[in-house]
Amino acid sequence: MVIYLAGEVDEEARLDEMSPRQIVTELDKHVVGQRNAKRAVAIALRNRVRRQKLPPEMAVDVMPKNIIMIGSTGVGKTEIARRLARMSNSPFLKVEASKFTEVGYVGRDVESMIRDLTEISVEMTRQEKSEEVAEKAELNVEERILDLLLPPRRTAVGFYDFDSDTAEETSTEDDTAAQDEQSQRTREKLRTQLRSGKLDNRLVELDVRERNFPVIELAGPQGVEEMGINMKDMLGNLFQGRTKRRKMRVDEAMEYLMQEEEERLIDMDQVARAAIERVENSGIIFLDEIDKIAGRESGHGPDVSREGVQRDILPIVEGTTVNSRYGMVRTDHILFIAAGAFHVSKPSDLIPELQGRFPIRVELESLTIEDFKRILTEPRNALIKQYQAMMDTEGVKIEFTSDAIDSIANFAAQVNQQTEDIGARRLQTIMEKLLEEISFEGPDLEPKQQRIDATYVQNMLSETVKDQDLSRYIL
């Protein structure tokens, strides 16, 4: 069973100090049940920490223990992997295996997943660096905006008559000092107004750099490589000096200048190096729909393409070097978590070489009626709480009785059994149908207090669930 809970990992909990048992406890805050799957990923995550503490000559030979999760859709496979990545603050990419095709067929090449993961890592690292320089950048932006609103007063050097009376010269200096003091007071007053947002709508003129550089794609032996290489990268600083004068509001100018200051304060070469190291040592790729490419070569038909995809994925999982726009990325220690329903195929249908690269297999349990009840009510942002909060914005108060929750859970389980089993996602379609009338009436609804009980649920859903052909389209 699976329950999605709000919140992040305890800030005091350091991953390198957490045992597998503590990692499972942390996952329990977000996903309840599926203990076997959580134990497997907890061990895999802990093994990474253990590897980092080994001598370098031994650590290089310790390979990640990749995992295959077997279970129908909606039981929590993706959520477990995603929460695991958040716990470890690791670059995480979810990708469908079925989108890849072997060379010669239409589709993306498998190396693009490593480049995508690298892009995610670069953005994560850049965000962290941005937070480090945020305070300094904000102060710099504030000063630049104040300079636009109140340009610094120019010192009139050379305008004094040094042959004139000394008292007159002293008087001029006093006037200059008074003007400087007045200018400073005005600047501080503007600073206060700027911080309070009172100047957000005032217009300022700003020199804006051109950012729309032409983008090209490189076609290589593996097909179109979505490298994101642009003309600025190729032609150096050719476009660097192109600016134009624009009028914009103060709040827009602050946002633009903040980006400019961050670019100036952050060393992107250092960010790229740190990001690549992060991918290589702690990256996680969730390879969904692995069962869709399971199949052995039969000489003709789609099976040829399926086995071709497996053979293309194999070197990525085994460990290879992929060229990205930020440099070469080694995949030896990236953790791969594959997942699939395996309703038609089975893990043994994968080619032996690929099976061997996923030594850990866990089967996730299907959701029960009791699981549905808990999913509806227990999480901080459970489905029922979401609908109550949304309708509350229009003054409508919705109350769900306990027998209504029982009835909703029963209907969800019944429809999953009669049609396709889509797990917890069935609750969303059930809730939409159940509250369709209330949502449509919205603020015009009378009375404002709406009580949802088992009778109401039966009236709204029974006919749709009875008509199995109709429920296939609606639910």
KOLSE-769736 format. One record per atom (N, C-alpha, C): residue in three letters; y, z, x. Coordinates in steps of 0.2 Angstrom, whole numbers, plus 5000, padded with zeros to 4 digits. Layout:
BEGIN
alaYZX
...
//
This chain:
BEGIN
met499450005004
met500050005000
met500650005004
val501249985002
val501849975005
val502449995001
ile502850035004
ile503450055001
ile504050045006
tyr504550015004
tyr505150005009
tyr505650055008
leu505750085013
leu506250145013
leu506850125017
ala507450155015
ala508050135019
ala508150185024
gly508550165029
gly508750215035
gly508450185041
glu508750205047
glu508550185053
glu508150235057
val507950225063
val507550265067
val507950325069
asp507650385069
asp508050445071
asp508350435078
glu509050445078
glu509450435084
glu509150475090
glu508950535088
glu508650575094
glu508050555096
ala507650515092
ala506950495094
ala507050445100
arg506850455106
arg506750405111
arg506050375111
leu506050305111
leu505450275110
leu504950295116
asp505250295122
asp504850305128
asp504550375128
glu504750425124
glu504550485123
glu504050495117
met504050445113
met503650455107
met502850435108
ser502450475106
ser501750455106
ser501550405100
pro500950375100
pro500750335095
pro500750365088
arg500550435088
arg500650465082
arg501350475079
gln501750485084
gln502450495082
gln502750425079
ile502550375082
ile502750305080
ile502550295073
val501950315072
val501650305065
val502050345060
thr502250405062
thr502650445058
thr503250415056
glu503550385061
glu504250355060
glu504150295056
leu503650255057
leu503450195052
leu503350215045
asp503050285044
asp502950305037
asp503550315033
lys504150325037
lys504750325033
lys504950265030
his504750205032
his504850145029
his504350105026
val503750115028
val503150085025
val502550135024
val502450155018
val501950205017
val501250175016
gly500750205019
gly500050175019
gly499950125024
gln499450085023
gln499250035028
gln499150065035
arg498850115035
arg498750165041
arg498450125047
asn497950085046
asn497650045051
asn498050005055
ala498449965051
ala498949915054
ala499449955058
lys499750015055
lys500250045059
lys499950085065
arg499350105065
arg499050125071
arg498950075076
ala498850015074
ala498749955079
ala499349945082
val499949935078
val500549915081
val500849975085
ala500750035083
ala500950095087
ala500650095094
ile500050085095
ile499650075101
ile499950025105
ala500049965102
ala500349905106
ala501049925109
leu501449955104
leu502149975107
leu502150025112
arg501650075111
arg501650125117
arg501350095123
asn500950045123
asn500650015129
asn501249985133
arg501749955129
arg502249925133
arg502649985137
val502750035134
val503050095138
val502650115144
arg502050115143
arg501550135148
arg501550085154
arg501550025152
arg501649965157
arg502249975161
gln502849985158
gln503449995162
gln503450055167
lys502950095166
lys502950155171
lys502450145176
leu502050085176
leu501550075181
leu501950045187
pro501650045193
pro501850005199
pro501949935198
pro502449905200
pro502549835199
pro501949785200
glu501549795205
glu501049755207
glu500449765202
met500449815198
met499949825193
met500149805186
ala500849815185
ala501149805179
ala501149735177
val501149685182
val501149615181
val500549585178
asp499949625179
asp499349605177
asp499149635170
val499549675167
val499349715161
val499649665155
met499249635152
met499449595146
met499549625140
pro499949605136
pro500049635129
pro499449625125
lys499349675120
lys498749675116
lys498949645109
asn498949575109
asn499149545103
asn498749555097
ile499049555091
ile498749575085
ile498749525079
ile498149525076
ile498149475069
ile498149525063
met498549525059
met498549555053
met498249515047
ile497749535044
ile497449505038
ile497649535032
gly497949495027
gly498049525021
gly498449475016
ser498449485010
ser498849445005
ser499549455006
thr499949405003
thr500649415003
thr500949475000
gly501449505002
gly501749554999
gly501449625000
val501049635005
val500749695006
val501049735012
gly501549705015
gly501849735021
gly501849715028
lys501449655029
lys501349635036
lys502049625039
thr502449585036
thr503149575040
thr503549635040
glu503549675035
glu503949735036
glu503749785042
ile503049785042
ile502849835048
ile503049805055
ala503049735056
ala503249705062
ala503949715063
arg504349705057
arg505149705058
arg505349775060
arg505049825056
arg505249895058
arg505049915065
leu504449885067
leu504249905074
leu504749875079
ala505049815078
ala505549785082
ala506149835082
arg506349855076
arg506949895075
arg506949965079
met506349995079
met506150055082
met506250045090
ser506049985092
ser506049975100
ser506649945102
asn507149925097
asn507749885098
asn507549825102
ser507049785100
ser506749735103
ser507049665100
pro507049615103
pro507249545100
pro506649535096
phe506749515090
phe506149495085
phe506249435081
leu505749395081
leu505849325078
leu505249315073
lys505349305067
lys504849285062
lys504849205061
val504249175062
val504149105062
val503549085059
glu503549035055
glu502949015051
glu502548965056
ala501948975057
ala501548935061
ala501448865059
ser501448855052
ser501348795049
ser501948745050
lys502548765053
lys503148725054
lys503048685060
phe502548705064
phe502448675071
phe501948625070
thr502048565074
thr501448515074
thr501348495081
glu500848465082
glu500648445089
glu501048375090
val501148365097
val501548305099
val501348245095
gly501748205093
gly501648145089
gly501648145082
tyr501648215079
tyr501748225072
tyr502448255071
val502648245065
val503348265063
val503348345063
gly503848375066
gly503948445066
gly504248475072
arg504348545073
arg504648575079
arg504148585084
asp504348585090
asp503848595096
asp503848675096
val503248695099
val503148765099
val503548805104
glu503848775109
glu504248805113
glu504948825110
ser505148795104
ser505748815101
ser505748885099
met505148915098
met505148985096
met505349035101
ile505249015107
ile505449055113
ile506249045114
arg506448985113
arg507148975114
arg507549015108
asp507249015102
asp507549055096
asp507649125098
leu507049155100
leu507049225102
leu507549235108
thr507649195112
thr508149205118
thr508849205115
glu508949165110
glu509649165107
glu509749235103
ile509249255100
ile509249325096
ile509449375101
ser509049375107
ser509149425112
ser509849425115
val510149365116
val510749355119
val511249385114
glu511249375108
glu511649395103
glu511649475102
met511049505103
met510949575103
met511249605109
thr511149575115
thr511449605121
thr512249595121
arg512449535118
arg513249525118
arg513549575113
gln513149595107
gln513449645103
gln513449715106
glu512949725110
glu513049795113
glu513549795118
lys513649745122
lys514249735127
lys514949745123
ser514949705117
ser515549715113
ser515749785111
glu515249825109
glu515349885107
glu515649935113
glu515349915119
glu515549945125
glu516349935127
val516549875125
val517249855127
val517649855121
ala517449875115
ala517749875109
ala518449915109
glu518449975112
glu519050015112
glu519549985116
lys519349955122
lys519849925126
lys520149855123
ala519649825120
ala519849755117
ala520349775111
glu520249825107
glu520649835102
glu521349855104
leu521449895109
leu522049915112
leu522449855115
asn522049805118
asn522349745121
asn522649705115
val522249695110
val522449655104
val523049685100
glu523049745100
glu523649785097
glu524249765100
glu524249775107
glu524849755111
glu525049685110
arg524549635110
arg524749565109
arg525049555102
ile524749585097
ile525049575090
ile525749605090
leu525849665093
leu526549695093
leu527049645097
asp526749615103
asp527249575106
asp527449515102
leu526949485097
leu527149435093
leu527649455088
leu527549515085
leu527949545080
leu528649565083
leu528649595089
leu529249615092
leu529249595099
pro529449535101
pro529449515108
pro529849565113
pro529549575119
pro529849625123
pro530649605125
arg531049645125
arg531749635127
arg531849615134
arg532149555135
arg532249535142
arg532849575145
thr532649595152
thr533149625156
thr533749585158
ala534349595157
ala534849555159
ala535049565166
val534649555171
val534749555178
val535249505180
gly535749525184
gly536249475187
gly536849465183
phe536849505177
phe537449495173
phe537949555174
tyr537749605178
tyr538249655179
tyr538849635184
asp539449655183
asp539949645188
asp540049705193
phe539649695199
phe539649755203
phe540349775206
asp540849725205
asp541449735208
asp541949775203
ser541649785197
ser542049815192
ser542049895192
asp542349925188
asp542349995188
asp541650025188
thr541550085191
thr540850115191
thr540750145185
ala541250175181
ala541150195174
ala540850145170
glu541150085170
glu540950025166
glu540250005167
glu540050005174
glu539349995176
glu538850045173
thr539050105173
thr538650165171
thr538550155163
ser539150135160
ser539050135153
ser538650075151
thr538650025154
thr538149965153
thr537449985154
glu537250025159
glu536650055160
glu536450095155
asp536850135152
asp536750185147
asp536550145140
asp536950095139
asp536750045133
asp536150015134
thr535949995140
thr535249965141
thr534750015140
ala534750075142
ala534250125141
ala534250145134
ala534750145130
ala534750165123
ala534450105119
gln534550045121
gln534249985118
gln533449985119
asp533250005125
asp532550015127
asp532250065123
glu532550125122
glu532250175118
glu532250155111
gln532750125108
gln532750095101
gln532150045100
ser532050005105
ser531549955105
ser530849985105
gln530750035109
gln530150075109
gln529950115103
arg530550145100
arg530450175093
arg530250125088
thr530550065088
thr530350015083
thr529649995084
arg529449985090
arg528749965092
arg528250015090
glu528350075091
glu527950125088
glu527850135081
lys528450115077
lys528450115070
lys527950055068
leu528049995071
leu527649945069
leu526949955071
arg526749995076
arg526050005078
arg525750055072
thr526150095070
thr525850145064
thr525750095058
gln526250055056
gln526150015051
gln525549965052
leu525449935058
leu524949895059
leu524249925059
arg524149985061
arg523550025060
arg523350045053
ser523850055049
ser523750065042
ser523650005038
gly523749945041
gly523649885037
gly524249865033
lys524749895034
lys525349865030
lys525649805032
leu525449785038
leu525749715041
leu525249665040
asp524649675037
asp524149625037
asp524349555034
asn524849555029
asn525049495026
asn525549455030
arg525849485035
arg526449455038
arg526149395043
leu526549345043
leu526349285047
leu526649295054
val526149265059
val526349265066
val526149195068
glu526449175074
glu526249115077
glu525849125083
leu525349085084
leu524849105089
leu524549035092
asp524549035098
asp524148985102
asp523448985101
val523148945098
val522448945096
val522048895100
arg521548915104
arg521148865108
arg520648825103
glu520548765105
glu520048725101
glu519348745103
arg519048755097
arg518348785098
arg517848735095
asn518048675092
asn517548635089
asn517348575094
phe516948605099
phe516648555104
phe516048515101
pro516048445103
pro515548405100
pro514848435103
val514348435098
val513648455100
val513148405100
ile512748405105
ile512248355106
ile511548385106
glu511048345105
glu510348365106
glu510048325111
leu509548355115
leu509248315120
leu508548295118
ala508348235118
ala507648215117
ala507248205123
gly506748255123
gly506348255129
gly505648235127
pro505148245132
pro504448225131
pro504148265125
gln504448315123
gln504148355118
gln504448345111
gly504848295111
gly505248275105
gly505948305105
val506348315100
val507048335100
val507048415101
glu507348425107
glu507448495109
glu508048525107
glu508048575102
glu508648595099
glu508948655104
met509248625109
met509448665115
met510148695113
gly510548665109
gly511148685107
gly511648675113
ile511548625117
ile511948605123
ile512548575120
asn513148595122
asn513748555120
asn514148525125
met514648495124
met515048455129
met515448505133
lys515548565131
lys515948605135
lys515448625141
asp514848645139
asp514348665145
asp514348605150
met514348545148
met514148485152
met514848465156
leu515348475153
leu515948445156
leu516448505159
gly516148565160
gly516548615163
gly517148635159
asn517748635162
asn518348665159
asn518748605156
leu518448545155
leu518848495152
leu519248515146
phe518948545142
phe519248565135
phe519548635135
gln519548665141
gln519748735141
gln520448745140
gly520948705142
gly521648715141
gly521948685134
arg521548655130
arg521748625124
arg521948685119
thr522548685117
thr522748735112
thr523248705107
lys523348735101
lys523848715097
lys524148775093
arg524748765091
arg525148825088
arg524948825081
arg524748885079
arg524548895072
arg524948955069
lys525048955063
lys525349015059
lys524749045055
met524649115056
met524149145053
met524349215051
arg523949245046
arg524149315044
arg523949365050
val524249425050
val524149465056
val523449485056
asp523049505050
asp522349525050
asp521949465053
glu522149405051
glu521749345054
glu521849335062
ala522449345064
ala522649345071
ala522249395075
met522249455072
met521849515075
met521149495076
glu520849465071
glu520149445072
glu520049395077
tyr520449345077
tyr520449295082
tyr520549325089
leu521049365090
leu521249385097
leu520649435099
met520349475094
met519749515096
met519249475099
gln519049415096
gln518549375099
gln518749355106
glu519349335107
glu519649315113
glu519549365118
glu519749425116
glu519749485121
glu519049495123
glu518549495118
glu517849515120
glu517549455125
glu517749395124
glu517549345128
glu517849355135
arg518449375136
arg518749395142
arg518449455146
leu518249505142
leu518049565145
leu517249565146
ile516849525143
ile516149515143
ile515949465148
asp515549485153
asp515249435158
asp514649405155
met514749345152
met514149315149
met513549295153
asp513649285160
asp513149275164
asp512749335165
gln513049395165
gln512649455165
gln512249465159
val512649445153
val512249455147
val511649415146
ala511749345149
ala511149305149
ala510549335153
arg510749355159
arg510149385163
arg509849445160
ala510249485157
ala509949545153
ala509549525147
ala509749475144
ala509449455138
ala508749425139
ile508749385144
ile508149355146
ile507649405149
glu507849455152
glu507449515154
glu507149545148
arg507549555143
arg507349595137
arg506849555133
val506949485133
val506449445130
val505749455133
glu505749445140
glu505149445144
glu504749505143
asn505149565143
asn504849635143
asn504749665136
ser505149645131
ser505049685125
ser505149635119
gly505149575120
gly505149525114
gly504549525110
ile504649525103
ile504149525098
ile504149455094
ile503649415093
ile503649365089
ile503149375083
phe503349365077
phe502849375071
phe502749305069
leu502049285070
leu501849215069
leu501449215062
asp501849205057
asp501649205050
asp501249145048
glu500849145043
glu500449095041
glu499949065046
ile499649105050
ile499249085056
ile498649055053
asp498449075046
asp497849045043
asp497948975041
lys498548955040
lys498648885038
lys498548835044
ile498448855050
ile498348805055
ile497648825058
ala497248865055
ala496548875057
ala496048825055
gly495748795060
gly495348735058
gly495048705065
arg494448685065
arg494148645071
arg494248575070
glu494248535076
glu494348465076
glu493748435072
ser493848385068
ser493348355064
ser493448275065
gly493948255069
gly493948185071
gly494448145067
his494648175061
his495148135057
his495448185052
gly495948165049
gly496248205044
gly496748255047
pro496948305043
pro497448355045
pro497148405050
asp496448415050
asp496148455055
asp496348445062
val496448375064
val496648355070
val497348395072
ser497748385067
ser498448415069
ser498448495069
arg497948525065
arg497948595065
arg497648625072
glu497148585074
glu496948615081
glu497448595086
gly497748535086
gly498348525090
gly498848575091
val499048605085
val499548655085
val499248715088
gln498648735087
gln498348795090
gln498348785098
arg498148725100
arg498148715107
arg498848715110
asp499348695106
asp500048695109
asp500348765109
ile500148805104
ile500348875104
ile499948915110
leu499348895111
leu498948935116
leu499348955123
pro499648905126
pro499948925133
pro500548965132
ile500848965126
ile501449015125
ile501149085124
val500649095121
val500349155120
val500049185127
glu499649135130
glu499349155137
glu499849175142
gly500449135142
gly500949155147
gly501149085150
thr501749065149
thr502049005152
thr502749015154
thr503148965156
thr503848965157
thr504148915153
val504648935149
val505048895144
val505748885147
asn505948825147
asn506648815148
asn507148825142
ser507648875143
ser508148885138
ser508848865141
arg509348865137
arg510048855139
arg510248905144
tyr509948965144
tyr510149025148
tyr509749035154
gly509248995155
gly508748995161
gly508048995159
met507649005164
met506949005162
met506649065160
val506249065155
val505949125151
val505249125152
arg504949175155
arg504249185155
arg503949225149
thr503349195146
thr503149225140
thr502549275141
asp502349295147
asp501749325148
asp501749395145
his502349425144
his502249495141
his502649505134
ile502749445131
ile502949445124
ile502449465120
leu502549515115
leu502049535110
leu502049485104
phe501449455103
phe501349415097
phe500949445092
ile501249455086
ile500849485080
ile500849425075
ala500149405074
ala500049345069
ala499849375063
ala499949345057
ala499749365051
ala499549305046
gly499149325042
gly498849275037
gly498449305031
ala498449265026
ala498049295020
ala497249275022
phe497149225025
phe496449205026
phe496049205020
his496249175014
his495949165008
his495349115009
val495649055012
val495148995012
val494848995019
ser495249005024
ser494949005031
ser494849085033
lys494549085039
lys494449155042
lys494649155049
pro494749215052
pro495049215059
pro494549175064
ser493949175063
ser493449145067
ser493549065067
asp493949045062
asp494048965062
asp494548945067
leu494948995070
leu495348975075
leu494948955082
ile495248915086
ile494948895092
ile494748965096
pro494148965100
pro494049025103
pro494549045108
glu494849005112
glu495349025117
glu495949065113
leu496149045107
leu496649075104
leu496449145101
gln495849145098
gln495549205096
gln495549255102
gly495349235108
gly495349285113
gly496049315115
arg496549275113
arg497249305115
arg497549355109
phe497149365104
phe497249415099
phe496749465098
pro496649505103
pro496049545103
pro496049605097
ile496649615094
ile496649665089
ile496749635082
arg496249655078
arg496249635071
arg496249685066
val496749685061
val496749745056
val496849705050
glu496549735045
glu496549715038
glu496949755034
leu497449735030
leu497849775026
leu497649775019
glu497749825015
glu497449845009
glu497849805003
ser497549784998
ser497949764992
ser498249824989
leu498749804985
leu499149854982
leu498849874975
thr498849944973
thr498549964967
thr499149984962
ile498950004956
ile499450024951
ile499850084954
glu499550124957
glu499850184959
glu500350164965
asp500250114969
asp500650094974
asp501250064971
phe501150024965
phe501749994962
phe502250044959
lys501950104956
lys502350154954
lys502850184959
arg502550194965
arg502850224971
arg503450184973
ile503250114974
ile503750064976
ile504350064971
leu504250074965
leu504750074960
leu505250124960
thr504950184962
thr505350244962
thr505550284968
glu505150284973
glu505250324979
glu505750304984
pro505750244986
pro506250224991
pro507050244989
arg507450254994
arg508150264992
arg508450204988
asn508250144990
asn508550084987
asn507950054983
ala507550094979
ala507050064975
ala507350014970
leu506849974968
leu507049924963
leu507449954957
ile507150004954
ile507450034948
ile508150054950
lys508250094955
lys508850114957
lys509350054959
gln509150004961
gln509549944962
gln509849924955
tyr509449914950
tyr509649884944
tyr510049934940
gln509950004941
gln510350054938
gln511050044941
ala511050044948
ala511750044951
ala512149974949
met511749924949
met512149854947
met512449864940
met512049884935
met512349884929
met512849944928
asp512749994932
asp513250044932
asp513950024934
thr514049964937
thr514649934939
thr515049914933
glu514649894928
glu514949874921
glu514949924916
gly514849984918
gly514850044913
gly514250054909
val513650014911
val513050024907
val512550074911
lys512350124908
lys511850174911
lys511150154908
ile510750144913
ile510050134911
ile509550194913
glu509150214908
glu508650264910
glu507950244909
phe507550254914
phe506850234914
phe506450294913
thr506050294908
thr505550344906
thr504950334911
ser504550394912
ser503950384916
ser503450344913
asp503350344906
asp502850294903
asp503150224904
ala503750204905
ala504050144906
ala503850114913
ile503850164918
ile503650144925
ile502950134925
asp502550174921
asp501850164921
asp501650094918
ser502050074913
ser501950014910
ser502049954914
ile502649954918
ile502849904922
ile502349894928
ala502149954931
ala501649944936
ala500949914933
asn500749934927
asn500149904924
asn500249824923
phe500849804921
phe500949734920
phe500949694926
ala501249724932
ala501249694938
ala500549684941
ala500149734940
ala499449724943
ala499049674938
gln499249674932
gln498849634927
gln499049554929
val499649544930
val499849474931
val499649454938
asn499649494943
asn499349484950
asn498649464949
gln498249494945
gln497549484944
gln497449424941
gln497849404936
gln497749344932
gln497949284935
thr498449284939
thr498749224942
thr498649234950
glu499249224953
glu499249224961
glu499349304962
asp499049334967
asp499249394969
asp499749394975
ile500349414973
ile500949404977
ile501149474979
gly500749524978
gly500949594980
gly501549624977
ala501949664981
ala502549694978
ala503049654976
arg503049584978
arg503549544976
arg503449524968
arg502949544965
arg502849534958
arg503249574954
leu503449634957
leu503849684953
leu504549654952
gln504849614957
gln505449584956
gln505549544950
thr504949494949
thr504949454944
thr504949484937
ile504449544937
ile504349584931
ile505049614929
met505349644934
met506049674932
met506549634930
glu506549574933
glu507049524930
glu506949504923
lys506349494921
lys506149474914
lys506249534910
leu506149594912
leu506149654908
leu506949664906
leu507349654911
leu508049674910
leu508549614909
glu508149554907
glu508549494906
glu509149504901
glu508949534895
glu509349544889
glu509949584891
ile509849644894
ile510349694896
ile510849654901
ser510549624906
ser510949594911
ser511349534908
phe511149504903
phe511549444900
phe512149474896
glu511949524893
glu512549554889
glu513049594893
gly512849624898
gly513249654903
gly513749704900
pro514449684901
pro514949734899
pro515049734891
asp514749684888
asp514849684881
asp514249724877
leu513849744881
leu513249784878
leu513449844875
glu513149854869
glu513249924865
glu512649944863
pro512450004863
pro512850064866
pro512750054874
lys513250094877
lys513250094885
lys512650124888
gln512350174884
gln511750204886
gln511150174884
gln510750144889
gln510150104887
gln509450144890
arg509050154885
arg508450194887
arg507850144887
ile507550134893
ile506950094894
ile506350134893
asp505950124888
asp505250164888
asp504650114887
ala504050144886
ala503450094886
ala503550044881
thr503750064875
thr503850024869
thr504249964871
tyr504849974874
tyr505349924876
tyr504949874881
val504649904886
val504249864891
val503749814887
gln503349844883
gln502849804879
gln503149744875
asn503749764872
asn504049714868
asn504349654872
met504549674878
met504849624882
met504349574886
leu503849614888
leu503349574893
leu502649554890
ser502449584884
ser501749574882
ser501649504880
glu502049474877
glu501949404875
glu501849354881
thr502349364886
thr502349324892
thr501649334896
val501449394897
val500849414900
val500249384897
lys500249394890
lys499649364886
lys499549294887
asp500149254887
asp500049184888
asp500049164896
gln499449164898
gln499349154905
gln499649094908
asp499649034904
asp499848974907
asp500648984907
leu500949014903
leu501649024903
leu501849074909
ser501449124910
ser501549174915
ser501549144922
arg501149094923
arg501149064929
arg501849034931
tyr502249014926
tyr502848984928
tyr503449034928
ile503349094924
ile503949134923
ile503749194928
leu503149224928
leu503049284932
leu502649264938
//
